[in-house]
Amino acid sequence: MHSIRLISFGYLHLPTGPDGQPVPPAADRIEDVRDRLRDPAAARDILDLDGLNPRVQDVVLATPGARELLANLAEYASLPAGPRRIAIGCAGGRHRASSLTELLAREIRARGRQVDVEHLHVHLPRVLKAANTDNGASA
């Protein structure tokens, strides 16, 4: 059975395509949690931590809808002809996406599968707001 690659990323750090939309990493399933899970950065005590930290993972897991999403992704990863790559994205990639990726990796490993994890943007500074990409140039 093949290993599964899990990728966390932040939409605000991605390159944009010709249509101006962010281009997420290639994956069999891309899960955008920006609108599904509230941003845990509002919890001031975890603001400067990232999703690799168990405290942040606990806050994300306590977010309404997080446990159901995690269970759904784990079931998807367990399908007989299952995915090779799952990408999870949030705004900046520091909290929700990286936490869910770590939690999902733990669950998939508990089911006996090999998992490779890649965090594309967890090391980048926290994004305070969406970057203004309009510099006056027309497309």
Secondary structure by P-SEA (a helix, b strand, c coil): cbbbbbbbbbcccccccccccccccccccccccccccccccccccccccccccaaaaaaaaaccaaaaaaaaaaaaaaccccccbbbbbccccccaaaaaaaaaaaaaaaabbbbbbbbcccccccccccccccccccc
